[in-house]
């Protein structure tokens, strides 16, 4: 699917629209009046330090938690009122590993297909397609326990895409990986945006994963402090790099 096809499917509606979202855990404010719009067919970065609220935000978007204040819409479908339709548009790669290590890559994907009620023939074709795309077709019968961290992540990405979602959430998907594995996964996910028109919302604390044209949302202590193309954030902060801009913005020293 191309970017133009994606736009045709959903018009001008945002892939993900978060409005006035606030959330407390144990009386502590974790997210405070968060407003984010993720345009369809783009790679959008959620940039924040550990503890900024990124995982909580993703937990609300995936309905692991119920939003206390504010609204979340996925391609125009309200998460409260149309949860099944909204979540069907979504694929997720969580920060914590979510594969069964005692099952093979193939078995993990079959289990996911069953949860989505995919017909047998379609599931078989999609599993073969995605494992081939991530370069693991020859390792489909290997137990996940024997995979490297990068290989396991590739299986998780394949699993998240099995039901052909339009929006992919990745929460610190490269954490703990070596440089080569990080680069391979970044290249793969970016190619999905370019070649399939997939929308990706990529949460990270690693500034070197952000490219100048990436729409970037800076989340700090539960608040959105800035958002827009990275190059514009750098310019507006009077900085020379995104690292410098991030420091200035989070320390309240931006121009």
URJOCOR-V77770 format. One record per backbone hydrogen bond with DSSP energy under -1.0 kcal/mol. NH is the residue of the N-H (numbers start at 0). CO is the residue of the C=O. Records with the same first field share a line. If there is no record, write none. Layout:
NH=CO, CO
//
This chain:
5=1
6=2
7=3
8=4
9=5
10=6
12=9
14=37
15=37
16=72
17=35
18=70
20=33
21=68
22=30
24=27
27=24
29=22
30=22
31=221
33=20
35=17
37=15
41=38
43=199
44=214
45=201
46=216
47=203
51=48
56=52
57=53
58=54
59=55
60=56
61=57
63=58
64=58
68=21
70=18
72=16
73=76
74=14
76=73
78=71
81=77
85=81
86=82
87=83
88=85
89=86
90=166
92=168
102=99
104=141
105=139
107=103
108=104
109=105
110=106
111=107
112=108
113=109
114=110
115=111
116=113
117=112
122=118
123=119
124=120
125=121
126=122
127=123
128=124
129=125
130=126
131=127
132=128
133=129
134=131
135=130
138=135
141=138
143=102
144=100
145=142
146=143
151=147
152=148
153=149
154=150
155=151
156=152
157=153
158=154
159=155
160=156
161=158
163=160
165=88
166=88
167=198
168=90
169=200
170=92
171=202
174=171
176=173
181=177
182=178
183=179
184=180
185=181
186=182
187=183
188=184
189=185
190=186
191=187
192=188
193=189
194=190
195=191
197=191
198=165
199=41
200=167
201=43
202=169
203=45
208=205
209=206
213=210
215=227
216=44
217=225
218=46
219=222
221=51
222=219
224=217
227=215
229=213
230=211
232=228
233=229
234=230
235=231
236=232
237=234
238=233
244=240
245=241
246=242
247=243
248=244
249=245
250=246
252=247
254=236
//
